[in-house]
Amino acid sequence: MIKIRNNLFLIGVYIFIFASLIFTLFPVIWLGLLSLKTQLQAFAYPPLFIFKPTFKHYYEVVVISNFFRYFTNSLIVSLGSMALSMIIGVPAAYAFKRCNFRFKNQIISWTLTTRMLPAMVYVIPYFVSFQYLKLIDTRIGLIISYLTFNLPIVVWTMNGFFSQFSTSIEEAAKIDGASPWQSFIYVVLPLSTTGLVATALIVFMWCWNEFIFALVLTRREAVTAAIAIVNFMAYEGIQWGSVAAGAIIVLIPVIFFSL
C-alpha cells in the first residue's frame, strides 16, 4: 500500500513537472513555429501546428537586414559589461565581507539603492554626459551605462556567497605566508566558482535583454539585437515572421551560456 502511494506521488510529481515545462516553454515553441510560417499561415485560425516550414524569415533577418552586426554589438557589450562588473564587483564584495571600516553597512546599502530606481531615472543624465564625452552610439558608452545595474547585483550576490565560507581557510593561508590579495585569488576565488558563474550568468542575461539604455543611447553603429528586432515593426505593418526569427536567434547565446 505504501509502495503504491509512493508511486502515485511520483507520478503526480512528474505530471506537475511536465505541465510546468509545457507552460514555461510554450511561448518559445510558439515563437519557433511562428518563425517558420508564412504571413498567411501565421494568422490562420485555428492555428496551424502542421505546415510546410519556410526559412525565408531567417534569410531576411541574417542576410538582408544584416542582423548579425547588431548581434555582435550585443555580444561585445554584454560580455564586456559582465567582465568589467565581475572585475570590480567581486573584490568589492569580498572587501565588504572581510574588512571592517566606518560606514560599511551604509555604503553597501547605498549600492543596492541604485538597483531600486527605474532605468529611466538614469537615461537622461547618461545621455547628457555621453553627448559631452562623445560616447553616444558607442559600445563603450553602453558598457559603462550597464555598470549602474550590474555592480549592485555582483556585490550583493557575491557578498552573500562569501559569507558561507569560514575564515579559517584564509587564516591558514595567511599562516603559510599568503598576503590578503594572494589569499583572495588562490584560495577564495577557486572555492567560489559556483557563485561566480551564477552571478556572471545573471549579469550577462540582464545586459543581453536590456532595452531602455540601448534605445536611447544608440543611433546606428552600436545598436543591439533587442533594438534591431523592433525595427521589423514598421509603420506599414509588423513583420511577425522576422520578429520571431530574430527573437529565436537572440535566444541562442543565452541558452548556450547557461548550459
C-alpha positions, 0 to 999 in steps of 0.5 A: 500500500505504501509502495503504491502511494509512493508511486502515485506521488511520483507520478503526480510529481512528474505530471506537475513537472511536465505541465510546468515545462509545457507552460514555461516553454510554450511561448518559445515553441510558439515563437519557433513555429511562428518563425517558420510560417508564412504571413498567411499561415501565421494568422490562420485560425485555428492555428496551424501546428502542421505546415510546410516550414519556410526559412525565408524569415531567417534569410531576411533577418541574417542576410538582408537586414544584416542582423548579425552586426547588431548581434555582435554589438550585443555580444561585445557589450554584454560580455564586456559589461559582465567582465568589467562588473565581475572585475570590480564587483567581486573584490568589492564584495569580498572587501565588504565581507572581510574588512571592517571600516566606518560606514560599511553597512551604509555604503553597501546599502547605498549600492543596492539603492541604485538597483531600486530606481527605474532605468529611466531615472538614469537615461537622461543624465547618461545621455547628457554626459555621453553627448559631452564625452562623445560616447553616444552610439558607442559600445563603450558608452553602453558598457559603462551605462550597464555598470549602474545595474550590474555592480549592485547585483555582483556585490550583493550576490557575491557578498552573500556567497562569501559569507558561507565560507569560514575564515579559517581557510584564509587564516591558514593561508595567511599562516603559510605566508599568503598576503590578503590579495594572494589569499583572495585569488588562490584560495577564495576565488577557486572555492567560489566558482559556483557563485561566480558563474551564477552571478556572471550568468545573471549579469550577462542575461540582464545586459543581453535583454536590456532595452531602455539604455540601448534605445536611447543611447544608440543611433546606428553603429552600436545598436543591439539585437533587442533594438534591431528586432523592433525595427521589423515593426514598421509603420506599414505593418509588423513583420511577425515572421522576422520578429520571431526569427530574430527573437529565436536567434537572440535566444541562442547565446543565452541558452548556450551560456547557461548550459 
